[in-house]
Each structure stands twice: as C-alpha cells, then as structure tokens.
Amino acid sequence: MSLEGAQSGLSWLTILRKRDAYRRVFYHFDIDKVAAMTESDIIRILAEEDKIHPHTIIVRHRGKIESVINNARCIQALQKKHPEDPDYLDSFLWSFVDNRPILNMKWHGESLHHALGQTKESQAMSKALKKEGFRFVGPTTMYAMMQSCGMVIDHPVNSPEWLTSKKYLEQERLGGFQEQEKNPHKKQQSSGSPFPPCPLALPRNNSVDARRKVRRKCFSHFHGDCNVTCHMSISSTVYTGSC
C-alpha cells in the first residue's frame, strides 16, 4: 500500500529501485515504529541527500511521507477496534473480493484501451479506507495493490502466466476463486490506464523503443495468495516487483 501510494504520478520502476530506501526509512514497515514517527522524522527524511545514488533515498514528497505514517496509525486504530482478529487489515482488504481472487476472463491483451485501471471492488476498497482516514488510497492505486497481492489476476487470457495462475487457483487455492464478471468496472477507462499488458501480449516485432513507451507496471508471474513477481525484460533492463 505504501509503495503504491508513493508511485502515484511516477513510474513504477522509480519506486521499485527505491524499495530498500523505503524499508530503511520506514523501519521495514513495522507498523508500530512507523506510527510513532514524528514531524522531526519527516523533516529529517526531506533533508536527506542522494550523496551516493538517487536510489538510496525515497521520494521526498511531504504528502506521501505523511501518508505512510498516517496510514500506519489508521491500521493501529482498525486493529484496536477488532482485537479478536490479529490480522484484521488482511481480512479487511480481502473482504472486498470475498476472500477469493478474481481471475481475468475478458481481456486477451489485444489493446491497452481495454486494460482495467480500477474496478468496483477497488472503488469500494478505496472508499472504505478513506472513511477510516487512510490517504493516497485512490481506486486506481488500490487496484494496483490488489494486483500485487494476487487479489486480481490480470494476465491476458491464455497467456502462460494466466494458465499457470488458473491451474494453481483450481488445484491448490483454498477457498476457491471467482471469474471476472462481464463488466467489472463502473466506468470504462478508454485510455491512460497505468496497467499495460503482459509483455507476452505485445507484438513480437515491436521495437525496444516502442516497448519502452509502455508504462511499466506489469505483474507477469502469479505465485500465490500474496506473492506476485514481475520480470519484464526490455533491452538489458529487468523490472522486478513483489508485494
């Protein structure tokens, strides 16, 4: 959630390259430690300089930094309301898909115009989180998080990754899964979606420059309930991401 919020308005690759910096600054995302951070911590983070390499510091955006701290406190508040469930945040987020991953049954990777940027589930999740005080949790950001956590599997239908995911869901996923409904979103996003197709869906004769024009946010190998890794090779660069 924190990394997806940080990515807002930026390329995903920028944030992936800074993951170690985010782990360092936010105590490996220890909720209690992050929630205890103060204004002096924010000032210190904003004053950091990339003396060694730009990847060694996080994006110095006050609003995004404050949102991570705020969201940690919101998680604490949610947990306090539900002491009977030590993993309430997990239960809360998965409830928006009825604890069953949604498998893409509609998009075959034929056009970015048909790639989803948000769905009614991500809209509902966003609305509920905002009601609890969370920040930087818009429906598009939440949809990206849902992809990274395996709540939705958006690989093009019949691609190797889609077939692997479907086989896992059918044979091993406790609780089952659900197939994507015919019209999974309230509003069709005809362009500008930050979610490109899996590289396998791109024409093989595409030039490297053409591929680089695609915004890099693809999770192309589904492993399980909460573990998605992407290996998107363009030229000599490999883009990797995991939740």
Protein Blocks (a to p, Z undefined) as FASTA:
>chain_A
ZZmmmmgopafklmmmmmmmmmmmnonopaklmmmpcfklmmmmmmpccfkbmklpccdd
fklmmmmmmmmmmmmmmmmmmmmlmklmmmmmmmmnoopacddfkbgolafklpcfbdfk
lmmmmmmmmmnopahiafklmmmmmmmnopaccbdehiaklmmmmmmmmmmmghiaaddd
fblcfbdcfehpabdcdfklpcfklcfklmmmpccdddfbdfbfblccddddehjbccdd
dZZ
